[in-house]
Amino acid sequence: MALTHLKIQEILDGDREHECEGCGDNHICVSIASIAELPTRFGDFHIVAFYNNKDGKEHAAIVKGDVTDGENVPVRIHSECLTGDALGSLRCDCRDQLEAALTAIGKMEKGMVVYLRQEGRGIGFTNKIRAYSLQDYGMDTVEANLALGFRDDERDYEVAAHMLMSLKVKSIQLMTNNPKKMNDMTKYGINVTGRIPHVLPPNSHNEFYLRTKAAKSGHLIDFSGKEHMLEQIDRPVVKGMTEEQVKALYE
């Protein structure tokens, strides 16, 4: 733990007067604000706080091991979801995705979860609840966002890209089912060397949501009923699943 802390602290000390042209068309400039050890139920991590010149929000990296100058670092980019992450909502798969990522990376030599404060696919908490209300009357996620005047997905990954640059990560394996996320990270200058599938079992409340992700947003989730691709076979077991649910993953 000490080596990781020392390296990031050195970056922090050298980053205090940081200014650059920024990342992407919006010239997002990100700086490290603070670092601390973070023991969790998923493993021992460091947590790194960032600030940026775009949205005034505080974003975080949960870091396992020594990622500075790292190649092929496993990375999960997770967008904040209060209802899922904190309250355990079954309408989405956000908490399952976050816990599965932390569990997997907690067992690795190195890796990180980048936690972005862009609630509701980037439309904010209040508008997300408005979208939920429209979904209660039969709209899917995409239709609800469009009805509120937003795009299907308003999230942006310029901040995430610069966070990885600030930690001097050389290349990553992205833990995602979302090709757009991979494309955006590449566009913003991150060397994405591979994808780690992040397919989780649906429940009765979020299956329609996940089907919409696959059908309308291009997420690599197979609902065809056919044999799963090889990369989707090893499905993660999420804490709290019953024995029957675990067995069902492999049927």
Secondary structure, DSSP 4 states (H G I P E B T S, - for coil): -HHHHHHHHHHHHHTTT-----BTTTTB-EEEEEEEEEEETTEEEEEEEEEESSS---EEEEEES--TT-SSEEEEEEE--IIIIIT--SSSSHHHHHHHHHHHHHTSSSEEEEEE--HHHHT-HHHHHHHHHHHHTT--HHHHHHHTT--S-----HHHHHHHHHTT---EEEE-S-HHHHHHHHHTT--EEEEE-------TTTHHHHHHHHHHS------SSSPPPGGGTSPPPPTT--HHHHHHTT-
